[in-house]
Amino acid sequence: MAQRKIPARDIIVQVETSTPGTWVAIGGLTSVTPNPSENEETADATTYESVGQYEQLVMQRGAAMELEGFLLKDHVSGAQDTGQARCETIATGIGYTSLGSIRFRHPADTLWKVWATATFSVGEQGGGNNDLTSWSATITRSGASTTAAV
């Protein structure tokens, strides 16, 4: 089978609603950047026996995802995009209420990557005179990543 390049714009990102097992897409996205090594911590394992060669061990794995796009609101009701609004709700939590879940994949994937526990931080919103209002969030995995069938 021939390998193909995958357009970044095709990534699907969903956040779990307050109803467990119910997922909604996060709308208005223009950039999705998963970083599978964010918050990774290593320990120096170099000894005299290393004869001048650096050695290390990974002591902690981490991951984060940067989302960027446009703020979406219904022009009549003012209701924000459901996915964006859910991210913002989770971002206001403290302690265990600061945790939410996301899943993401490309259309060719047969499994979702699931972060069952993650923290959410919403970025700046705004823009200049001729800009559309921006929207952004950082989602940081808390605990292990899992997978789920599409």
VEXVOKE-464044 format. One line per 8 residues: their letters; for each residue z, x, y of N, C-alpha, C. Coordinates in nm, 4 decimals, decimal comma. Layout:
// residues N
A> Z X Y Z X Y Z X Y | ...
END
This chain:
// residues 150
MAQRKIPA> 0,0000 0,0834 -0,1171 0,0000 0,0000 0,0000 0,0000 0,0889 0,1249 | -0,0806 0,0537 0,2203 -0,0902 0,1307 0,3437 0,0287 0,1027 0,4344 | 0,0787 0,2069 0,4947 0,1884 0,1943 0,5907 0,1317 0,1501 0,7253 | 0,2067 0,0672 0,7958 0,1643 0,0208 0,9273 0,2720 0,0491 1,0295 | 0,2298 0,0663 1,1519 0,3239 0,0780 1,2627 0,3783 -0,0621 1,2918 | 0,5044 -0,0691 1,3268 0,5696 -0,1974 1,3532 0,5959 -0,2104 1,5032 | 0,5399 -0,3113 1,5681 0,5674 -0,3288 1,7111 0,7161 -0,3586 1,7351 | 0,7757 -0,2855 1,8273 0,9172 -0,3062 1,8599 0,9420 -0,4492 1,9089
RDIIVQVE> 0,8430 -0,5077 1,9732 0,8606 -0,6421 2,0289 0,8769 -0,7498 1,9220 | 0,8470 -0,7157 1,7967 0,8573 -0,8142 1,6886 0,9966 -0,8244 1,6273 | 1,0897 -0,7364 1,6672 1,2232 -0,7419 1,6094 1,2874 -0,8776 1,6396 | 1,3547 -0,9308 1,5407 1,4228 -1,0600 1,5526 1,5723 -1,0314 1,5588 | 1,6383 -1,0781 1,6629 1,7825 -1,0579 1,6786 1,8470 -1,1949 1,6938 | 1,9451 -1,2209 1,6087 2,0158 -1,3489 1,6130 2,1658 -1,3247 1,6196 | 2,2348 -1,4139 1,6867 2,3806 -1,4104 1,6970 2,4355 -1,5341 1,6269 | 2,5499 -1,5189 1,5603 2,6106 -1,6325 1,4918 2,6805 -1,7212 1,5940
TSTPGTWV> 2,6606 -1,8510 1,5818 2,7254 -1,9455 1,6721 2,8723 -1,9602 1,6336 | 2,9423 -2,0490 1,7011 3,0830 -2,0749 1,6665 3,0948 -2,1493 1,5340 | 2,9819 -2,1961 1,4798 2,9788 -2,2579 1,3476 2,9353 -2,1515 1,2478 | 3,0269 -2,1033 1,1619 2,9916 -1,9962 1,0676 2,8667 -2,0299 0,9860 | 2,7785 -1,9305 0,9726 2,6556 -1,9485 0,8965 2,5407 -2,0058 0,9764 | 2,5639 -2,0378 1,1040 2,4585 -2,0899 1,1908 2,4206 -1,9814 1,2901 | 2,2926 -1,9481 1,2940 2,2431 -1,8377 1,3759 2,1441 -1,8884 1,4792 | 2,1430 -1,8264 1,5979 2,0442 -1,8576 1,7013 1,9841 -1,7280 1,7522
AIGGLTSV> 1,8576 -1,7340 1,7889 1,7899 -1,6177 1,8457 1,8425 -1,5914 1,9858 | 1,8408 -1,4661 2,0254 1,8745 -1,4287 2,1619 1,7424 -1,4214 2,2365 | 1,7230 -1,5102 2,3308 1,5958 -1,5219 2,4004 1,5829 -1,4285 2,5196 | 1,4591 -1,4157 2,5694 1,4309 -1,3406 2,6907 1,4303 -1,1905 2,6758 | 1,4345 -1,1398 2,5535 1,4453 -0,9957 2,5335 1,3138 -0,9233 2,5626 | 1,3261 -0,8084 2,6267 1,2116 -0,7216 2,6518 1,2310 -0,5840 2,5878 | 1,3534 -0,5561 2,5431 1,3824 -0,4276 2,4794 1,5024 -0,4437 2,3866 | 1,4876 -0,3957 2,2631 1,5959 -0,3942 2,1652 1,6020 -0,2527 2,1095
TPNPSENE> 1,7171 -0,1882 2,1250 1,7299 -0,0495 2,0813 1,8532 -0,0314 1,9936 | 1,8370 -0,0429 1,8602 1,9485 -0,0121 1,7711 1,9702 0,1399 1,7666 | 2,0957 0,1812 1,7678 2,1304 0,3226 1,7562 2,2245 0,3369 1,6375 | 2,1728 0,3750 1,5194 2,2545 0,3790 1,3980 2,3579 0,4898 1,3929 | 2,3605 0,5788 1,4917 2,4621 0,6849 1,4895 2,5584 0,6795 1,6080 | 2,5530 0,5723 1,6869 2,6465 0,5560 1,7978 2,7896 0,5525 1,7439 | 2,8806 0,6191 1,8106 3,0229 0,6271 1,7735 3,0477 0,7058 1,6459 | 2,9509 0,7856 1,6057 2,9706 0,8710 1,4893 3,0622 0,9861 1,5297
ETADATTY> 3,1557 1,0207 1,4433 3,2481 1,1311 1,4684 3,2399 1,2308 1,3536 | 3,2395 1,3584 1,3884 3,2333 1,4632 1,2870 3,3540 1,5558 1,3004 | 3,3818 1,6251 1,1926 3,4880 1,7255 1,1923 3,4264 1,8607 1,1603 | 3,4665 1,9604 1,2341 3,4206 2,0966 1,2096 3,4826 2,1448 1,0791 | 3,4010 2,1866 0,9846 3,4487 2,2350 0,8547 3,4194 2,3832 0,8359 | 3,3886 2,4532 0,9462 3,3525 2,5937 0,9388 3,4762 2,6801 0,9088 | 3,4624 2,7720 0,8135 3,5694 2,8661 0,7784 3,5128 3,0071 0,7788 | 3,5973 3,1044 0,7529 3,5487 3,2424 0,7412 3,4448 3,2544 0,6304
ESVGQYEQ> 3,4635 3,1743 0,5253 3,3694 3,1781 0,4131 3,2313 3,1225 0,4496 | 3,2214 3,0577 0,5631 3,0932 3,0024 0,6085 3,0000 3,1122 0,6592 | 3,0502 3,2332 0,6673 2,9766 3,3503 0,7157 2,8886 3,3216 0,8377 | 2,9499 3,2619 0,9364 2,8812 3,2395 1,0627 2,7916 3,1173 1,0667 | 2,7864 3,0400 0,9595 2,7041 2,9189 0,9565 2,7932 2,7969 0,9817 | 2,7559 2,7178 1,0781 2,8341 2,5990 1,1124 2,8324 2,4989 0,9969 | 2,9475 2,4378 0,9686 2,9582 2,3316 0,8691 3,0333 2,2149 0,9311 | 2,9974 2,0944 0,8898 3,0672 1,9760 0,9397 3,0674 1,8658 0,8353
LVMQRGAA> 3,1573 1,7708 0,8552 3,1639 1,6496 0,7736 3,1654 1,5300 0,8676 | 3,0961 1,4250 0,8294 3,1024 1,3020 0,9075 3,2319 1,2313 0,8696 | 3,3146 1,2028 0,9691 3,4440 1,1392 0,9460 3,4406 0,9905 0,9812 | 3,3433 0,9512 1,0616 3,3340 0,8113 1,1046 3,1879 0,7779 1,1313 | 3,1420 0,6650 1,0800 3,0076 0,6151 1,1082 3,0188 0,5036 1,2116 | 2,9151 0,4848 1,2841 2,9133 0,3786 1,3834 2,7712 0,3346 1,4106 | 2,7563 0,2320 1,4904 2,6247 0,1839 1,5312 2,6409 0,0929 1,6519 | 2,5381 0,0885 1,7334 2,5363 -0,0007 1,8492 2,3929 -0,0429 1,8749
MELEGFLL> 2,3777 -0,1467 1,9533 2,2449 -0,1973 1,9870 2,2444 -0,2362 2,1343 | 2,1435 -0,1887 2,2044 2,1239 -0,2236 2,3449 2,0167 -0,3323 2,3533 | 2,0487 -0,4402 2,4205 1,9543 -0,5494 2,4439 1,9268 -0,5577 2,5930 | 1,8006 -0,5710 2,6288 1,7627 -0,5896 2,7683 1,6569 -0,6976 2,7764 | 1,6575 -0,7709 2,8861 1,5578 -0,8744 2,9040 1,5778 -0,9480 3,0342 | 1,5347 -1,0733 3,0328 1,5456 -1,1588 3,1506 1,6452 -1,2705 3,1244 | 1,7241 -1,3032 3,2259 1,8151 -1,4164 3,2175 1,7319 -1,5439 3,2072 | 1,7611 -1,6263 3,1058 1,6877 -1,7514 3,0860 1,7802 -1,8706 3,1092
KDHVSGAQ> 1,7369 -1,9626 3,1956 1,8115 -2,0859 3,2206 1,7146 -2,2027 3,2316 | 1,7584 -2,3163 3,1827 1,6803 -2,4393 3,1975 1,6760 -2,4741 3,3465 | 1,5577 -2,4938 3,4014 1,5464 -2,5164 3,5455 1,6004 -2,6525 3,5899 | 1,6229 -2,7444 3,4974 1,6775 -2,8751 3,5331 1,8289 -2,8786 3,5123 | 1,8739 -2,8443 3,3927 2,0167 -2,8544 3,3607 2,0965 -2,7301 3,3981 | 2,0282 -2,6158 3,4114 2,0989 -2,4912 3,4388 2,1571 -2,4264 3,3141 | 2,1340 -2,4878 3,1977 2,1884 -2,4336 3,0729 2,1204 -2,3017 3,0395 | 2,2018 -2,2030 3,0073 2,1500 -2,0719 2,9714 2,0962 -2,0735 2,8292
DTGQARCE> 2,0046 -1,9811 2,7999 1,9560 -1,9624 2,6636 2,0770 -1,9576 2,5702 | 2,0702 -2,0298 2,4587 2,1842 -2,0422 2,3677 2,2314 -1,9076 2,3153 | 2,1390 -1,8198 2,2773 2,1767 -1,6884 2,2260 2,2421 -1,6014 2,3316 | 2,1851 -1,6001 2,4520 2,2453 -1,5234 2,5615 2,3851 -1,5763 2,5932 | 2,3977 -1,7073 2,5999 2,5272 -1,7678 2,6317 2,6316 -1,7347 2,5260 | 2,5922 -1,7345 2,3987 2,6864 -1,7008 2,2915 2,7325 -1,5565 2,3049 | 2,6405 -1,4647 2,3348 2,6786 -1,3245 2,3567 2,7787 -1,3132 2,4707 | 2,7561 -1,3864 2,5786 2,8460 -1,3810 2,6936 2,9832 -1,4401 2,6612
TIATGIGY> 2,9856 -1,5444 2,5785 3,1139 -1,6026 2,5381 3,1945 -1,5021 2,4566 | 3,1319 -1,4392 2,3592 3,2018 -1,3398 2,2771 3,2491 -1,2242 2,3654 | 3,1680 -1,1867 2,4647 3,2011 -1,0739 2,5526 3,3251 -1,0993 2,6373 | 3,3694 -1,2227 2,6492 3,4910 -1,2517 2,7269 3,6164 -1,2475 2,6407 | 3,6010 -1,2370 2,5092 3,7158 -1,2393 2,4189 3,7986 -1,1126 2,4238 | 3,9229 -1,1264 2,3796 4,0164 -1,0138 2,3688 4,0755 -1,0183 2,2287 | 4,1008 -0,9027 2,1714 4,1550 -0,8977 2,0350 4,0512 -0,9493 1,9372 | 4,0967 -1,0275 1,8414 4,0038 -1,0759 1,7389 3,9004 -1,1731 1,7942
TSLGSIRF> 3,9265 -1,2358 1,9086 3,8257 -1,3251 1,9665 3,7137 -1,2458 2,0346 | 3,7278 -1,1132 2,0388 3,6208 -1,0299 2,0963 3,5159 -0,9931 1,9913 | 3,5335 -1,0414 1,8691 3,4408 -1,0088 1,7607 3,3428 -1,1218 1,7345 | 3,2192 -1,0870 1,7147 3,1154 -1,1815 1,6772 3,0263 -1,1176 1,5732 | 2,9223 -1,1884 1,5317 2,8315 -1,1401 1,4283 2,6875 -1,1476 1,4766 | 2,6093 -1,0457 1,4387 2,4652 -1,0489 1,4643 2,3916 -1,0102 1,3371 | 2,2660 -1,0465 1,3343 2,1764 -1,0004 1,2293 2,0418 -0,9735 1,2940 | 1,9682 -0,8784 1,2355 1,8398 -0,8415 1,2940 1,7480 -0,7862 1,1863
RHPADTLW> 1,6170 -0,7961 1,2124 1,5156 -0,7465 1,1198 1,3799 -0,7491 1,1881 | 1,2852 -0,6785 1,1279 1,1452 -0,6902 1,1663 1,0817 -0,7920 1,0712 | 0,9722 -0,8563 1,1083 0,9111 -0,9576 1,0223 0,8756 -0,9088 0,8818 | 0,8455 -0,7809 0,8651 0,8091 -0,7282 0,7335 0,9307 -0,7042 0,6437 | 1,0509 -0,7058 0,7012 1,1720 -0,6801 0,6222 1,2043 -0,7986 0,5322 | 1,2555 -0,7689 0,4149 1,2963 -0,8742 0,3217 1,4463 -0,8988 0,3274 | 1,5164 -0,8179 0,4066 1,6610 -0,8338 0,4229 1,6974 -0,8289 0,5707 | 1,7966 -0,9093 0,6088 1,8572 -0,8984 0,7403 1,9551 -0,7819 0,7366
KVWATATF> 1,9674 -0,7062 0,8438 2,0797 -0,6148 0,8644 2,1851 -0,6984 0,9359 | 2,3037 -0,7038 0,8786 2,4084 -0,7912 0,9317 2,5271 -0,7073 0,9776 | 2,5687 -0,7302 1,1016 2,6934 -0,6744 1,1513 2,7890 -0,7925 1,1604 | 2,8686 -0,8096 1,0539 2,9575 -0,9258 1,0450 3,0670 -0,9213 1,1503 | 3,1043 -0,8014 1,1927 3,1996 -0,7889 1,3031 3,1442 -0,6886 1,4027 | 3,1337 -0,7327 1,5263 3,0823 -0,6487 1,6339 3,1441 -0,6955 1,7651 | 3,1559 -0,6017 1,8587 3,2007 -0,6390 1,9926 3,0790 -0,6490 2,0836 | 3,0914 -0,7301 2,1864 2,9810 -0,7574 2,2775 3,0250 -0,7261 2,4201
SVGEQGGG> 2,9402 -0,6568 2,4937 2,9621 -0,6312 2,6356 2,8348 -0,6697 2,7086 | 2,8493 -0,7506 2,8123 2,7334 -0,7939 2,8896 2,7156 -0,6987 3,0069 | 2,5910 -0,6609 3,0332 2,5607 -0,5670 3,1406 2,5345 -0,6371 3,2727 | 2,4876 -0,5580 3,3674 2,4583 -0,6092 3,5010 2,3454 -0,7112 3,4968 | 2,3530 -0,8051 3,5876 2,2472 -0,9051 3,6010 2,2053 -0,9075 3,7469 | 2,0769 -0,9125 3,7691 2,0295 -0,9162 3,9070 1,8924 -0,8558 3,9178 | 1,8632 -0,8059 4,0365 1,7341 -0,7448 4,0622 1,7045 -0,7423 4,2101 | 1,5875 -0,6931 4,2410 1,5444 -0,6822 4,3794 1,4673 -0,8039 4,4265
NNDLTSWS> 1,4127 -0,7948 4,5441 1,3449 -0,9047 4,6107 1,2334 -0,9670 4,5274 | 1,1571 -0,8891 4,4571 1,0442 -0,9397 4,3797 1,0646 -0,9269 4,2299 | 1,1901 -0,9216 4,1859 1,2224 -0,9066 4,0443 1,2675 -1,0384 3,9837 | 1,2527 -1,0480 3,8536 1,3167 -1,1558 3,7786 1,4578 -1,1091 3,7461 | 1,5520 -1,2009 3,7361 1,6908 -1,1640 3,7096 1,7033 -1,1032 3,5712 | 1,7644 -0,9866 3,5654 1,7803 -0,9153 3,4397 1,8994 -0,9689 3,3603 | 1,8969 -0,9424 3,2312 2,0079 -0,9742 3,1407 2,0160 -0,8614 3,0399 | 2,1371 -0,8169 3,0087 2,1519 -0,7115 2,9089 2,2865 -0,7231 2,8397
ATITRSGA> 2,2922 -0,6671 2,7206 2,4166 -0,6648 2,6443 2,4165 -0,5428 2,5538 | 2,5370 -0,4932 2,5277 2,5561 -0,3883 2,4287 2,6399 -0,4476 2,3169 | 2,5911 -0,4344 2,1955 2,6625 -0,4849 2,0787 2,7013 -0,3634 1,9954 | 2,8303 -0,3487 1,9684 2,8812 -0,2341 1,8949 2,9393 -0,2796 1,7625 | 2,8862 -0,2255 1,6547 2,9339 -0,2636 1,5213 3,0792 -0,2227 1,5041 | 3,1583 -0,3119 1,4431 3,2978 -0,2848 1,4118 3,3151 -0,3093 1,2624 | 3,3205 -0,2029 1,1850 3,3247 -0,2164 1,0398 3,1882 -0,1862 0,9798 | 3,1765 -0,2129 0,8530 3,0550 -0,1776 0,7798 2,9417 -0,2773 0,8052
STTAAV> 2,8199 -0,2278 0,7936 2,6999 -0,3105 0,7999 2,6714 -0,3642 0,6594 | 2,6166 -0,4838 0,6528 2,5764 -0,5405 0,5246 2,4325 -0,5895 0,5363 | 2,3824 -0,6489 0,4292 2,2493 -0,7092 0,4316 2,2566 -0,8494 0,3758 | 2,1555 -0,9289 0,4061 2,1440 -1,0645 0,3539 1,9966 -1,0960 0,3351 | 1,9665 -1,1745 0,2357 1,8279 -1,2143 0,2090 1,7724 -1,2954 0,3248 | 1,6433 -1,2797 0,3476 1,5749 -1,3547 0,4526 1,5569 -1,4983 0,4080
END
